[in-house]
Amino acid sequence: MFTCRDSIDLLQRFLDGEMPEEERHRLKEHLDACPPCVDFLRTYRATPGLCRKAMVDQMPRELSKQLTAFLRQRLRK
Ligand SMILES: [Zn+2]
């Protein structure tokens, strides 16, 4: 079963730009069925395009770690 924790791990790699197509597909499948993860992505997608691209291209490792920690804490509820 594909869990939120798996989703977060994949999402972090997605932000790092290292996600293979197959895993991207699995992440999308999870998001189709998981409102908490969708809420996060909606926030992410609301970021202006240029800024979002900068995030994906240049997200510092530290910020990526903070994002992961935030998501883990949130999804534990
Ligand atoms: Zn989820």
PDB file of the backbone (N, CA, C, O) and the ligand in Angstrom, with CONECT records:
HET     ZN  A 101       1
ATOM      1  N   MET A   1       0.852  -1.203   0.000  1.00  0.00           N
ATOM      2  CA  MET A   1       0.000   0.000   0.000  1.00  0.00           C
ATOM      3  C   MET A   1       0.881   1.243   0.000  1.00  0.00           C
ATOM      4  O   MET A   1       1.857   1.338   0.743  1.00  0.00           O
ATOM      5  N   PHE A   2       0.518   2.166  -0.830  1.00  0.00           N
ATOM      6  CA  PHE A   2       1.276   3.403  -0.963  1.00  0.00           C
ATOM      7  C   PHE A   2       0.776   4.388   0.098  1.00  0.00           C
ATOM      8  O   PHE A   2      -0.377   4.815   0.053  1.00  0.00           O
ATOM      9  N   THR A   3       1.634   4.747   1.045  1.00  0.00           N
ATOM     10  CA  THR A   3       1.208   5.564   2.183  1.00  0.00           C
ATOM     11  C   THR A   3       1.597   7.025   2.019  1.00  0.00           C
ATOM     12  O   THR A   3       2.316   7.397   1.092  1.00  0.00           O
ATOM     13  N   CYS A   4       1.098   7.853   2.957  1.00  0.00           N
ATOM     14  CA  CYS A   4       1.457   9.271   2.956  1.00  0.00           C
ATOM     15  C   CYS A   4       2.962   9.424   3.163  1.00  0.00           C
ATOM     16  O   CYS A   4       3.586  10.316   2.589  1.00  0.00           O
ATOM     17  N   ARG A   5       3.532   8.559   3.979  1.00  0.00           N
ATOM     18  CA  ARG A   5       4.975   8.647   4.215  1.00  0.00           C
ATOM     19  C   ARG A   5       5.745   8.395   2.915  1.00  0.00           C
ATOM     20  O   ARG A   5       6.712   9.089   2.602  1.00  0.00           O
ATOM     21  N   ASP A   6       5.293   7.390   2.173  1.00  0.00           N
ATOM     22  CA  ASP A   6       5.903   7.136   0.865  1.00  0.00           C
ATOM     23  C   ASP A   6       5.737   8.360  -0.021  1.00  0.00           C
ATOM     24  O   ASP A   6       6.651   8.774  -0.734  1.00  0.00           O
ATOM     25  N   SER A   7       4.537   8.921   0.050  1.00  0.00           N
ATOM     26  CA  SER A   7       4.231  10.079  -0.777  1.00  0.00           C
ATOM     27  C   SER A   7       5.169  11.239  -0.465  1.00  0.00           C
ATOM     28  O   SER A   7       5.650  11.921  -1.370  1.00  0.00           O
ATOM     29  N   ILE A   8       5.427  11.457   0.826  1.00  0.00           N
ATOM     30  CA  ILE A   8       6.318  12.547   1.230  1.00  0.00           C
ATOM     31  C   ILE A   8       7.730  12.299   0.721  1.00  0.00           C
ATOM     32  O   ILE A   8       8.391  13.209   0.221  1.00  0.00           O
ATOM     33  N   ASP A   9       8.178  11.070   0.852  1.00  0.00           N
ATOM     34  CA  ASP A   9       9.515  10.743   0.356  1.00  0.00           C
ATOM     35  C   ASP A   9       9.609  11.021  -1.145  1.00  0.00           C
ATOM     36  O   ASP A   9      10.585  11.591  -1.632  1.00  0.00           O
ATOM     37  N   LEU A  10       8.571  10.602  -1.858  1.00  0.00           N
ATOM     38  CA  LEU A  10       8.565  10.821  -3.302  1.00  0.00           C
ATOM     39  C   LEU A  10       8.474  12.304  -3.629  1.00  0.00           C
ATOM     40  O   LEU A  10       9.106  12.795  -4.564  1.00  0.00           O
ATOM     41  N   LEU A  11       7.669  13.006  -2.833  1.00  0.00           N
ATOM     42  CA  LEU A  11       7.489  14.434  -3.083  1.00  0.00           C
ATOM     43  C   LEU A  11       8.805  15.175  -2.904  1.00  0.00           C
ATOM     44  O   LEU A  11       9.141  16.075  -3.674  1.00  0.00           O
ATOM     45  N   GLN A  12       9.533  14.784  -1.886  1.00  0.00           N
ATOM     46  CA  GLN A  12      10.826  15.428  -1.665  1.00  0.00           C
ATOM     47  C   GLN A  12      11.740  15.193  -2.866  1.00  0.00           C
ATOM     48  O   GLN A  12      12.450  16.096  -3.308  1.00  0.00           O
ATOM     49  N   ARG A  13      11.709  13.982  -3.378  1.00  0.00           N
ATOM     50  CA  ARG A  13      12.546  13.695  -4.544  1.00  0.00           C
ATOM     51  C   ARG A  13      12.040  14.425  -5.774  1.00  0.00           C
ATOM     52  O   ARG A  13      12.818  14.847  -6.630  1.00  0.00           O
ATOM     53  N   PHE A  14      10.722  14.569  -5.850  1.00  0.00           N
ATOM     54  CA  PHE A  14      10.138  15.339  -6.948  1.00  0.00           C
ATOM     55  C   PHE A  14      10.671  16.773  -6.908  1.00  0.00           C
ATOM     56  O   PHE A  14      11.045  17.344  -7.932  1.00  0.00           O
ATOM     57  N   LEU A  15      10.695  17.343  -5.687  1.00  0.00           N
ATOM     58  CA  LEU A  15      11.194  18.712  -5.539  1.00  0.00           C
ATOM     59  C   LEU A  15      12.682  18.775  -5.870  1.00  0.00           C
ATOM     60  O   LEU A  15      13.183  19.797  -6.338  1.00  0.00           O
ATOM     61  N   ASP A  16      13.365  17.694  -5.625  1.00  0.00           N
ATOM     62  CA  ASP A  16      14.784  17.630  -5.963  1.00  0.00           C
ATOM     63  C   ASP A  16      14.989  17.388  -7.455  1.00  0.00           C
ATOM     64  O   ASP A  16      16.106  17.479  -7.963  1.00  0.00           O
ATOM     65  N   GLY A  17      13.890  17.078  -8.151  1.00  0.00           N
ATOM     66  CA  GLY A  17      13.967  16.828  -9.582  1.00  0.00           C
ATOM     67  C   GLY A  17      14.560  15.480  -9.934  1.00  0.00           C
ATOM     68  O   GLY A  17      15.171  15.315 -10.989  1.00  0.00           O
ATOM     69  N   GLU A  18      14.375  14.515  -9.041  1.00  0.00           N
ATOM     70  CA  GLU A  18      15.001  13.207  -9.251  1.00  0.00           C
ATOM     71  C   GLU A  18      13.986  12.078  -9.382  1.00  0.00           C
ATOM     72  O   GLU A  18      14.341  10.909  -9.230  1.00  0.00           O
ATOM     73  N   MET A  19      12.728  12.411  -9.663  1.00  0.00           N
ATOM     74  CA  MET A  19      11.708  11.379  -9.647  1.00  0.00           C
ATOM     75  C   MET A  19      11.528  10.701 -11.006  1.00  0.00           C
ATOM     76  O   MET A  19      11.254  11.372 -12.001  1.00  0.00           O
ATOM     77  N   PRO A  20      11.680   9.374 -11.052  1.00  0.00           N
ATOM     78  CA  PRO A  20      11.414   8.649 -12.299  1.00  0.00           C
ATOM     79  C   PRO A  20       9.929   8.713 -12.641  1.00  0.00           C
ATOM     80  O   PRO A  20       9.095   8.928 -11.762  1.00  0.00           O
ATOM     81  N   GLU A  21       9.608   8.530 -13.895  1.00  0.00           N
ATOM     82  CA  GLU A  21       8.223   8.631 -14.363  1.00  0.00           C
ATOM     83  C   GLU A  21       7.300   7.686 -13.607  1.00  0.00           C
ATOM     84  O   GLU A  21       6.176   8.059 -13.272  1.00  0.00           O
ATOM     85  N   GLU A  22       7.755   6.476 -13.336  1.00  0.00           N
ATOM     86  CA  GLU A  22       6.914   5.485 -12.673  1.00  0.00           C
ATOM     87  C   GLU A  22       6.510   5.958 -11.276  1.00  0.00           C
ATOM     88  O   GLU A  22       5.357   5.815 -10.870  1.00  0.00           O
ATOM     89  N   GLU A  23       7.480   6.525 -10.544  1.00  0.00           N
ATOM     90  CA  GLU A  23       7.176   6.989  -9.195  1.00  0.00           C
ATOM     91  C   GLU A  23       6.305   8.240  -9.225  1.00  0.00           C
ATOM     92  O   GLU A  23       5.463   8.447  -8.351  1.00  0.00           O
ATOM     93  N   ARG A  24       6.516   9.059 -10.227  1.00  0.00           N
ATOM     94  CA  ARG A  24       5.670  10.232 -10.389  1.00  0.00           C
ATOM     95  C   ARG A  24       4.212   9.789 -10.547  1.00  0.00           C
ATOM     96  O   ARG A  24       3.299  10.402  -9.994  1.00  0.00           O
ATOM     97  N   HIS A  25       4.020   8.734 -11.297  1.00  0.00           N
ATOM     98  CA  HIS A  25       2.677   8.194 -11.523  1.00  0.00           C
ATOM     99  C   HIS A  25       2.084   7.662 -10.216  1.00  0.00           C
ATOM    100  O   HIS A  25       0.907   7.883  -9.931  1.00  0.00           O
ATOM    101  N   ARG A  26       2.888   6.971  -9.435  1.00  0.00           N
ATOM    102  CA  ARG A  26       2.398   6.431  -8.161  1.00  0.00           C
ATOM    103  C   ARG A  26       2.038   7.564  -7.204  1.00  0.00           C
ATOM    104  O   ARG A  26       1.049   7.481  -6.476  1.00  0.00           O
ATOM    105  N   LEU A  27       2.841   8.613  -7.210  1.00  0.00           N
ATOM    106  CA  LEU A  27       2.548   9.773  -6.366  1.00  0.00           C
ATOM    107  C   LEU A  27       1.208  10.378  -6.772  1.00  0.00           C
ATOM    108  O   LEU A  27       0.390  10.726  -5.920  1.00  0.00           O
ATOM    109  N   LYS A  28       0.993  10.500  -8.073  1.00  0.00           N
ATOM    110  CA  LYS A  28      -0.258  11.075  -8.556  1.00  0.00           C
ATOM    111  C   LYS A  28      -1.437  10.208  -8.131  1.00  0.00           C
ATOM    112  O   LYS A  28      -2.478  10.732  -7.736  1.00  0.00           O
ATOM    113  N   GLU A  29      -1.287   8.906  -8.205  1.00  0.00           N
ATOM    114  CA  GLU A  29      -2.363   8.001  -7.786  1.00  0.00           C
ATOM    115  C   GLU A  29      -2.698   8.202  -6.319  1.00  0.00           C
ATOM    116  O   GLU A  29      -3.867   8.217  -5.932  1.00  0.00           O
ATOM    117  N   HIS A  30      -1.652   8.357  -5.499  1.00  0.00           N
ATOM    118  CA  HIS A  30      -1.881   8.582  -4.077  1.00  0.00           C
ATOM    119  C   HIS A  30      -2.611   9.902  -3.863  1.00  0.00           C
ATOM    120  O   HIS A  30      -3.559   9.969  -3.080  1.00  0.00           O
ATOM    121  N   LEU A  31      -2.183  10.930  -4.543  1.00  0.00           N
ATOM    122  CA  LEU A  31      -2.792  12.250  -4.385  1.00  0.00           C
ATOM    123  C   LEU A  31      -4.257  12.231  -4.793  1.00  0.00           C
ATOM    124  O   LEU A  31      -5.070  12.971  -4.241  1.00  0.00           O
ATOM    125  N   ASP A  32      -4.591  11.388  -5.755  1.00  0.00           N
ATOM    126  CA  ASP A  32      -5.983  11.299  -6.192  1.00  0.00           C
ATOM    127  C   ASP A  32      -6.885  10.797  -5.074  1.00  0.00           C
ATOM    128  O   ASP A  32      -8.096  11.018  -5.105  1.00  0.00           O
ATOM    129  N   ALA A  33      -6.301  10.120  -4.085  1.00  0.00           N
ATOM    130  CA  ALA A  33      -7.104   9.498  -3.032  1.00  0.00           C
ATOM    131  C   ALA A  33      -6.797  10.038  -1.645  1.00  0.00           C
ATOM    132  O   ALA A  33      -7.304   9.496  -0.662  1.00  0.00           O
ATOM    133  N   CYS A  34      -5.989  11.080  -1.526  1.00  0.00           N
ATOM    134  CA  CYS A  34      -5.540  11.503  -0.198  1.00  0.00           C
ATOM    135  C   CYS A  34      -5.649  13.022  -0.022  1.00  0.00           C
ATOM    136  O   CYS A  34      -4.747  13.760  -0.417  1.00  0.00           O
ATOM    137  N   PRO A  35      -6.760  13.487   0.573  1.00  0.00           N
ATOM    138  CA  PRO A  35      -6.969  14.941   0.745  1.00  0.00           C
ATOM    139  C   PRO A  35      -5.839  15.671   1.467  1.00  0.00           C
ATOM    140  O   PRO A  35      -5.459  16.750   1.012  1.00  0.00           O
ATOM    141  N   PRO A  36      -5.275  15.156   2.561  1.00  0.00           N
ATOM    142  CA  PRO A  36      -4.196  15.915   3.228  1.00  0.00           C
ATOM    143  C   PRO A  36      -3.027  16.209   2.303  1.00  0.00           C
ATOM    144  O   PRO A  36      -2.483  17.313   2.320  1.00  0.00           O
ATOM    145  N   CYS A  37      -2.643  15.243   1.508  1.00  0.00           N
ATOM    146  CA  CYS A  37      -1.542  15.457   0.581  1.00  0.00           C
ATOM    147  C   CYS A  37      -1.952  16.440  -0.517  1.00  0.00           C
ATOM    148  O   CYS A  37      -1.139  17.246  -0.969  1.00  0.00           O
ATOM    149  N   VAL A  38      -3.199  16.370  -0.936  1.00  0.00           N
ATOM    150  CA  VAL A  38      -3.686  17.289  -1.966  1.00  0.00           C
ATOM    151  C   VAL A  38      -3.681  18.719  -1.438  1.00  0.00           C
ATOM    152  O   VAL A  38      -3.345  19.655  -2.163  1.00  0.00           O
ATOM    153  N   ASP A  39      -4.060  18.883  -0.156  1.00  0.00           N
ATOM    154  CA  ASP A  39      -4.035  20.218   0.442  1.00  0.00           C
ATOM    155  C   ASP A  39      -2.644  20.822   0.349  1.00  0.00           C
ATOM    156  O   ASP A  39      -2.474  21.996   0.020  1.00  0.00           O
ATOM    157  N   PHE A  40      -1.655  19.989   0.648  1.00  0.00           N
ATOM    158  CA  PHE A  40      -0.293  20.499   0.568  1.00  0.00           C
ATOM    159  C   PHE A  40       0.053  20.898  -0.862  1.00  0.00           C
ATOM    160  O   PHE A  40       0.608  21.970  -1.106  1.00  0.00           O
ATOM    161  N   LEU A  41      -0.279  20.030  -1.788  1.00  0.00           N
ATOM    162  CA  LEU A  41       0.080  20.320  -3.181  1.00  0.00           C
ATOM    163  C   LEU A  41      -0.647  21.547  -3.702  1.00  0.00           C
ATOM    164  O   LEU A  41      -0.114  22.293  -4.522  1.00  0.00           O
ATOM    165  N   ARG A  42      -1.873  21.753  -3.219  1.00  0.00           N
ATOM    166  CA  ARG A  42      -2.623  22.934  -3.646  1.00  0.00           C
ATOM    167  C   ARG A  42      -1.871  24.190  -3.212  1.00  0.00           C
ATOM    168  O   ARG A  42      -1.759  25.149  -3.976  1.00  0.00           O
ATOM    169  N   THR A  43      -1.362  24.182  -1.994  1.00  0.00           N
ATOM    170  CA  THR A  43      -0.567  25.299  -1.500  1.00  0.00           C
ATOM    171  C   THR A  43       0.676  25.473  -2.362  1.00  0.00           C
ATOM    172  O   THR A  43       1.052  26.582  -2.740  1.00  0.00           O
ATOM    173  N   TYR A  44       1.289  24.353  -2.654  1.00  0.00           N
ATOM    174  CA  TYR A  44       2.499  24.383  -3.471  1.00  0.00           C
ATOM    175  C   TYR A  44       2.208  24.958  -4.852  1.00  0.00           C
ATOM    176  O   TYR A  44       2.966  25.776  -5.373  1.00  0.00           O
ATOM    177  N   ARG A  45       1.101  24.517  -5.434  1.00  0.00           N
ATOM    178  CA  ARG A  45       0.750  24.958  -6.784  1.00  0.00           C
ATOM    179  C   ARG A  45       0.331  26.415  -6.821  1.00  0.00           C
ATOM    180  O   ARG A  45       0.398  27.060  -7.867  1.00  0.00           O
ATOM    181  N   ALA A  46      -0.110  26.947  -5.654  1.00  0.00           N
ATOM    182  CA  ALA A  46      -0.540  28.341  -5.599  1.00  0.00           C
ATOM    183  C   ALA A  46       0.652  29.292  -5.679  1.00  0.00           C
ATOM    184  O   ALA A  46       0.491  30.489  -5.918  1.00  0.00           O
ATOM    185  N   THR A  47       1.840  28.747  -5.478  1.00  0.00           N
ATOM    186  CA  THR A  47       3.045  29.562  -5.604  1.00  0.00           C
ATOM    187  C   THR A  47       3.185  30.024  -7.050  1.00  0.00           C
ATOM    188  O   THR A  47       3.050  29.221  -7.973  1.00  0.00           O
ATOM    189  N   PRO A  48       3.458  31.319  -7.255  1.00  0.00           N
ATOM    190  CA  PRO A  48       3.614  31.808  -8.644  1.00  0.00           C
ATOM    191  C   PRO A  48       4.611  30.975  -9.439  1.00  0.00           C
ATOM    192  O   PRO A  48       5.605  30.481  -8.907  1.00  0.00           O
ATOM    193  N   GLY A  49       4.317  30.835 -10.728  1.00  0.00           N
ATOM    194  CA  GLY A  49       5.077  29.918 -11.562  1.00  0.00           C
ATOM    195  C   GLY A  49       6.579  30.116 -11.523  1.00  0.00           C
ATOM    196  O   GLY A  49       7.334  29.152 -11.399  1.00  0.00           O
ATOM    197  N   LEU A  50       7.008  31.341 -11.626  1.00  0.00           N
ATOM    198  CA  LEU A  50       8.445  31.601 -11.664  1.00  0.00           C
ATOM    199  C   LEU A  50       9.092  31.182 -10.344  1.00  0.00           C
ATOM    200  O   LEU A  50      10.157  30.565 -10.313  1.00  0.00           O
ATOM    201  N   CYS A  51       8.412  31.538  -9.264  1.00  0.00           N
ATOM    202  CA  CYS A  51       8.909  31.189  -7.936  1.00  0.00           C
ATOM    203  C   CYS A  51       8.924  29.676  -7.762  1.00  0.00           C
ATOM    204  O   CYS A  51       9.850  29.107  -7.184  1.00  0.00           O
ATOM    205  N   ARG A  52       7.872  29.037  -8.280  1.00  0.00           N
ATOM    206  CA  ARG A  52       7.782  27.587  -8.158  1.00  0.00           C
ATOM    207  C   ARG A  52       8.930  26.915  -8.907  1.00  0.00           C
ATOM    208  O   ARG A  52       9.545  25.966  -8.420  1.00  0.00           O
ATOM    209  N   LYS A  53       9.196  27.424 -10.080  1.00  0.00           N
ATOM    210  CA  LYS A  53      10.293  26.860 -10.864  1.00  0.00           C
ATOM    211  C   LYS A  53      11.616  27.026 -10.114  1.00  0.00           C
ATOM    212  O   LYS A  53      12.462  26.133 -10.090  1.00  0.00           O
ATOM    213  N   ALA A  54      11.760  28.203  -9.505  1.00  0.00           N
ATOM    214  CA  ALA A  54      12.968  28.439  -8.716  1.00  0.00           C
ATOM    215  C   ALA A  54      13.042  27.450  -7.559  1.00  0.00           C
ATOM    216  O   ALA A  54      14.116  26.955  -7.217  1.00  0.00           O
ATOM    217  N   MET A  55      11.878  27.166  -6.957  1.00  0.00           N
ATOM    218  CA  MET A  55      11.847  26.209  -5.852  1.00  0.00           C
ATOM    219  C   MET A  55      12.337  24.840  -6.323  1.00  0.00           C
ATOM    220  O   MET A  55      13.174  24.200  -5.686  1.00  0.00           O
ATOM    221  N   VAL A  56      11.791  24.421  -7.448  1.00  0.00           N
ATOM    222  CA  VAL A  56      12.140  23.088  -7.933  1.00  0.00           C
ATOM    223  C   VAL A  56      13.610  23.035  -8.334  1.00  0.00           C
ATOM    224  O   VAL A  56      14.324  22.076  -8.043  1.00  0.00           O
ATOM    225  N   ASP A  57      14.038  24.106  -9.015  1.00  0.00           N
ATOM    226  CA  ASP A  57      15.406  24.105  -9.516  1.00  0.00           C
ATOM    227  C   ASP A  57      16.447  24.305  -8.422  1.00  0.00           C
ATOM    228  O   ASP A  57      17.538  23.736  -8.464  1.00  0.00           O
ATOM    229  N   GLN A  58      16.079  25.136  -7.435  1.00  0.00           N
ATOM    230  CA  GLN A  58      17.109  25.584  -6.503  1.00  0.00           C
ATOM    231  C   GLN A  58      16.731  25.422  -5.037  1.00  0.00           C
ATOM    232  O   GLN A  58      17.344  26.045  -4.171  1.00  0.00           O
ATOM    233  N   MET A  59      15.738  24.601  -4.747  1.00  0.00           N
ATOM    234  CA  MET A  59      15.372  24.460  -3.346  1.00  0.00           C
ATOM    235  C   MET A  59      16.586  23.966  -2.550  1.00  0.00           C
ATOM    236  O   MET A  59      17.145  22.905  -2.830  1.00  0.00           O
ATOM    237  N   PRO A  60      16.973  24.759  -1.560  1.00  0.00           N
ATOM    238  CA  PRO A  60      18.126  24.334  -0.766  1.00  0.00           C
ATOM    239  C   PRO A  60      17.819  23.039  -0.022  1.00  0.00           C
ATOM    240  O   PRO A  60      16.677  22.794   0.368  1.00  0.00           O
ATOM    241  N   ARG A  61      18.817  22.238   0.166  1.00  0.00           N
ATOM    242  CA  ARG A  61      18.655  20.973   0.868  1.00  0.00           C
ATOM    243  C   ARG A  61      17.978  21.194   2.230  1.00  0.00           C
ATOM    244  O   ARG A  61      17.128  20.406   2.647  1.00  0.00           O
ATOM    245  N   GLU A  62      18.368  22.273   2.909  1.00  0.00           N
ATOM    246  CA  GLU A  62      17.818  22.532   4.242  1.00  0.00           C
ATOM    247  C   GLU A  62      16.317  22.807   4.172  1.00  0.00           C
ATOM    248  O   GLU A  62      15.557  22.322   5.010  1.00  0.00           O
ATOM    249  N   LEU A  63      15.891  23.579   3.180  1.00  0.00           N
ATOM    250  CA  LEU A  63      14.472  23.879   3.025  1.00  0.00           C
ATOM    251  C   LEU A  63      13.706  22.607   2.686  1.00  0.00           C
ATOM    252  O   LEU A  63      12.602  22.386   3.185  1.00  0.00           O
ATOM    253  N   SER A  64      14.283  21.796   1.859  1.00  0.00           N
ATOM    254  CA  SER A  64      13.667  20.535   1.499  1.00  0.00           C
ATOM    255  C   SER A  64      13.456  19.664   2.735  1.00  0.00           C
ATOM    256  O   SER A  64      12.418  19.019   2.883  1.00  0.00           O
ATOM    257  N   LYS A  65      14.451  19.653   3.618  1.00  0.00           N
ATOM    258  CA  LYS A  65      14.331  18.883   4.859  1.00  0.00           C
ATOM    259  C   LYS A  65      13.236  19.446   5.748  1.00  0.00           C
ATOM    260  O   LYS A  65      12.467  18.695   6.348  1.00  0.00           O
ATOM    261  N   GLN A  66      13.165  20.777   5.834  1.00  0.00           N
ATOM    262  CA  GLN A  66      12.135  21.416   6.648  1.00  0.00           C
ATOM    263  C   GLN A  66      10.749  21.102   6.115  1.00  0.00           C
ATOM    264  O   GLN A  66       9.817  20.859   6.881  1.00  0.00           O
ATOM    265  N   LEU A  67      10.621  21.108   4.809  1.00  0.00           N
ATOM    266  CA  LEU A  67       9.345  20.792   4.180  1.00  0.00           C
ATOM    267  C   LEU A  67       8.933  19.366   4.526  1.00  0.00           C
ATOM    268  O   LEU A  67       7.776  19.114   4.862  1.00  0.00           O
ATOM    269  N   THR A  68       9.847  18.467   4.448  1.00  0.00           N
ATOM    270  CA  THR A  68       9.560  17.076   4.770  1.00  0.00           C
ATOM    271  C   THR A  68       9.149  16.930   6.231  1.00  0.00           C
ATOM    272  O   THR A  68       8.203  16.207   6.543  1.00  0.00           O
ATOM    273  N   ALA A  69       9.855  17.614   7.124  1.00  0.00           N
ATOM    274  CA  ALA A  69       9.532  17.545   8.549  1.00  0.00           C
ATOM    275  C   ALA A  69       8.136  18.100   8.801  1.00  0.00           C
ATOM    276  O   ALA A  69       7.372  17.547   9.592  1.00  0.00           O
ATOM    277  N   PHE A  70       7.811  19.192   8.124  1.00  0.00           N
ATOM    278  CA  PHE A  70       6.492  19.802   8.267  1.00  0.00           C
ATOM    279  C   PHE A  70       5.401  18.828   7.830  1.00  0.00           C
ATOM    280  O   PHE A  70       4.395  18.660   8.519  1.00  0.00           O
ATOM    281  N   LEU A  71       5.604  18.208   6.713  1.00  0.00           N
ATOM    282  CA  LEU A  71       4.594  17.287   6.193  1.00  0.00           C
ATOM    283  C   LEU A  71       4.436  16.080   7.102  1.00  0.00           C
ATOM    284  O   LEU A  71       3.318  15.621   7.337  1.00  0.00           O
ATOM    285  N   ARG A  72       5.534  15.568   7.611  1.00  0.00           N
ATOM    286  CA  ARG A  72       5.453  14.391   8.479  1.00  0.00           C
ATOM    287  C   ARG A  72       4.664  14.727   9.735  1.00  0.00           C
ATOM    288  O   ARG A  72       3.826  13.945  10.182  1.00  0.00           O
ATOM    289  N   GLN A  73       4.945  15.915  10.307  1.00  0.00           N
ATOM    290  CA  GLN A  73       4.255  16.317  11.527  1.00  0.00           C
ATOM    291  C   GLN A  73       2.764  16.473  11.254  1.00  0.00           C
ATOM    292  O   GLN A  73       1.925  16.039  12.043  1.00  0.00           O
ATOM    293  N   ARG A  74       2.454  17.092  10.134  1.00  0.00           N
ATOM    294  CA  ARG A  74       1.071  17.350   9.796  1.00  0.00           C
ATOM    295  C   ARG A  74       0.293  16.062   9.551  1.00  0.00           C
ATOM    296  O   ARG A  74      -0.853  15.934   9.982  1.00  0.00           O
ATOM    297  N   LEU A  75       0.899  15.133   8.878  1.00  0.00           N
ATOM    298  CA  LEU A  75       0.193  13.909   8.494  1.00  0.00           C
ATOM    299  C   LEU A  75       0.094  12.906   9.629  1.00  0.00           C
ATOM    300  O   LEU A  75      -0.634  11.918   9.529  1.00  0.00           O
ATOM    301  N   ARG A  76       0.833  13.160  10.724  1.00  0.00           N
ATOM    302  CA  ARG A  76       0.782  12.263  11.869  1.00  0.00           C
ATOM    303  C   ARG A  76      -0.537  12.403  12.625  1.00  0.00           C
ATOM    304  O   ARG A  76      -0.937  11.486  13.342  1.00  0.00           O
ATOM    305  N   LYS A  77      -1.218  13.547  12.471  1.00  0.00           N
ATOM    306  CA  LYS A  77      -2.460  13.792  13.206  1.00  0.00           C
ATOM    307  C   LYS A  77      -3.544  12.797  12.823  1.00  0.00           C
ATOM    308  O   LYS A  77      -4.655  12.861  13.349  1.00  0.00           O
TER     309      LYS A  77
HETATM  310 ZN    ZN A 101      -1.300  11.153   1.586  1.00  0.00          ZN2+
END
